[in-house]
């Protein structure tokens, strides 16, 4: 019988200036890999990046 590995991925996106930096630092301190979006959400959208609202 084959063993199946389950990998769960959680993505959190914070897009509000100083608050996002604070949240990113807290997550990183807990060992979570954090990426900072250079230029913020505005730059992302201006370069054609997709967004959604829920």
TORPA-4810 file (N, C-alpha, C, O; in nm, 3 decimals):
<nodes>
NODE_1_0.083_-0.117_0.000_0.000_0.000_0.000_0.089_0.125_0.000_0.184_0.134_0.077_X
NODE_2_0.058_0.222_-0.087_0.133_0.346_-0.095_0.091_0.441_0.016_-0.027_0.449_0.052_X
NODE_3_0.188_0.511_0.069_0.159_0.616_0.166_0.136_0.745_0.090_0.207_0.776_-0.006_X
NODE_4_0.038_0.821_0.133_0.006_0.948_0.070_0.040_1.059_0.169_-0.006_1.058_0.284_X
NODE_5_0.118_1.153_0.124_0.152_1.268_0.208_0.056_1.381_0.176_0.029_1.410_0.060_X
NODE_6_0.006_1.443_0.278_-0.083_1.556_0.262_-0.008_1.683_0.298_0.047_1.696_0.407_X
NODE_7_-0.007_1.775_0.205_0.059_1.903_0.229_-0.048_2.011_0.228_-0.117_2.032_0.128_X
NODE_8_-0.061_2.080_0.339_-0.157_2.189_0.350_-0.083_2.321_0.334_0.022_2.342_0.394_X
NODE_9_-0.139_2.408_0.255_-0.078_2.538_0.232_-0.178_2.646_0.270_-0.293_2.644_0.227_X
NODE_10_-0.133_2.738_0.349_-0.215_2.852_0.385_-0.145_2.978_0.336_-0.025_2.995_0.355_X
NODE_11_-0.221_3.063_0.273_-0.167_3.189_0.223_-0.244_3.303_0.288_-0.367_3.306_0.283_X
NODE_12_-0.172_3.395_0.347_-0.234_3.515_0.404_-0.174_3.635_0.334_-0.052_3.646_0.321_X
NODE_13_-0.258_3.724_0.289_-0.211_3.843_0.218_-0.259_3.966_0.293_-0.379_3.987_0.310_X
NODE_14_-0.166_4.047_0.337_-0.197_4.172_0.404_-0.151_4.285_0.315_-0.038_4.284_0.266_X
NODE_15_-0.236_4.383_0.293_-0.203_4.486_0.194_-0.217_4.628_0.248_-0.251_4.720_0.172_X
NODE_16_-0.193_4.648_0.376_-0.219_4.780_0.431_-0.097_4.838_0.503_-0.095_4.845_0.626_X
NODE_17_0.002_4.878_0.428_0.116_4.952_0.481_0.181_4.895_0.605_0.221_4.778_0.608_X
NODE_18_0.192_4.979_0.709_0.261_4.942_0.832_0.200_4.823_0.902_0.271_4.744_0.965_X
NODE_19_0.068_4.808_0.893_0.004_4.694_0.958_0.046_4.563_0.893_0.061_4.461_0.961_X
NODE_20_0.066_4.566_0.763_0.108_4.442_0.695_0.249_4.404_0.736_0.280_4.285_0.751_X
NODE_21_0.336_4.502_0.754_0.473_4.475_0.797_0.473_4.414_0.937_0.546_4.319_0.964_X
NODE_22_0.391_4.468_1.026_0.381_4.415_1.161_0.331_4.270_1.158_0.386_4.184_1.227_X
NODE_23_0.228_4.244_1.079_0.174_4.109_1.067_0.279_4.014_1.010_0.293_3.902_1.057_X
NODE_24_0.352_4.060_0.909_0.456_3.977_0.847_0.564_3.940_0.948_0.611_3.826_0.950_X
NODE_25_0.604_4.035_1.031_0.706_4.008_1.133_0.657_3.908_1.236_0.733_3.820_1.279_X
NODE_26_0.531_3.919_1.276_0.474_3.824_1.372_0.469_3.683_1.314_0.503_3.586_1.382_X
NODE_27_0.428_3.672_1.188_0.422_3.540_1.123_0.562_3.481_1.107_0.582_3.363_1.132_X
NODE_28_0.658_3.564_1.065_0.795_3.516_1.047_0.853_3.467_1.179_0.928_3.369_1.183_X
NODE_29_0.820_3.536_1.288_0.869_3.496_1.420_0.816_3.359_1.461_0.876_3.291_1.544_X
NODE_30_0.705_3.318_1.402_0.647_3.187_1.431_0.693_3.081_1.331_0.643_2.968_1.331_X
NODE_31_0.790_3.118_1.246_0.846_3.022_1.152_0.774_3.011_1.020_0.801_2.919_0.942_X
NODE_32_0.684_3.103_0.993_0.609_3.102_0.867_0.687_3.182_0.763_0.736_3.291_0.792_X
NODE_33_0.698_3.128_0.643_0.769_3.197_0.535_0.683_3.314_0.489_0.565_3.297_0.457_X
NODE_34_0.742_3.432_0.486_0.670_3.554_0.451_0.738_3.621_0.332_0.860_3.630_0.327_X
NODE_35_0.658_3.668_0.238_0.709_3.743_0.123_0.644_3.881_0.126_0.524_3.894_0.146_X
NODE_36_0.725_3.983_0.105_0.675_4.120_0.102_0.657_4.161_-0.043_0.750_4.150_-0.124_X
NODE_37_0.540_4.209_-0.075_0.509_4.250_-0.212_0.561_4.392_-0.234_0.502_4.489_-0.187_X
NODE_38_0.672_4.402_-0.307_0.733_4.533_-0.333_0.635_4.622_-0.408_0.581_4.583_-0.512_X
NODE_39_0.612_4.741_-0.356_0.521_4.835_-0.421_0.376_4.818_-0.377_0.289_4.896_-0.415_X
NODE_40_0.352_4.717_-0.295_0.217_4.696_-0.242_0.116_4.651_-0.347_0.151_4.615_-0.459_X
NODE_41_-0.009_4.653_-0.306_-0.117_4.605_-0.393_-0.135_4.694_-0.515_-0.174_4.646_-0.622_X
NODE_42_-0.107_4.823_-0.501_-0.122_4.914_-0.614_-0.027_4.876_-0.727_-0.068_4.869_-0.843_X
NODE_43_0.099_4.850_-0.694_0.197_4.810_-0.795_0.158_4.676_-0.857_0.172_4.656_-0.978_X
NODE_44_0.108_4.584_-0.773_0.063_4.453_-0.822_-0.047_4.472_-0.928_-0.041_4.413_-1.035_X
NODE_45_-0.146_4.552_-0.896_-0.257_4.575_-0.990_-0.211_4.648_-1.115_-0.252_4.615_-1.226_X
NODE_46_-0.125_4.749_-1.097_-0.074_4.825_-1.211_0.006_4.741_-1.309_0.013_4.771_-1.428_X
NODE_47_0.068_4.633_-1.257_0.147_4.545_-1.345_0.063_4.430_-1.400_0.117_4.338_-1.461_X
NODE_48_-0.069_4.435_-1.377_-0.158_4.332_-1.434_-0.188_4.217_-1.342_-0.250_4.119_-1.384_X
NODE_49_-0.145_4.225_-1.215_-0.173_4.117_-1.120_-0.321_4.107_-1.090_-0.390_4.208_-1.077_X
NODE_50_-0.370_3.985_-1.078_-0.512_3.962_-1.052_-0.544_3.977_-0.904_-0.460_3.946_-0.819_X
NODE_51_-0.663_4.025_-0.874_-0.712_4.033_-0.737_-0.856_3.982_-0.732_-0.926_3.980_-0.833_X
NODE_52_-0.897_3.941_-0.613_-1.035_3.900_-0.591_-1.084_3.958_-0.461_-1.004_3.993_-0.374_X
NODE_53_-1.215_3.968_-0.446_-1.276_4.013_-0.321_-1.375_3.909_-0.278_-1.453_3.859_-0.359_X
NODE_54_-1.372_3.876_-0.150_-1.468_3.779_-0.096_-1.536_3.836_0.024_-1.620_3.770_0.084_X
</nodes>
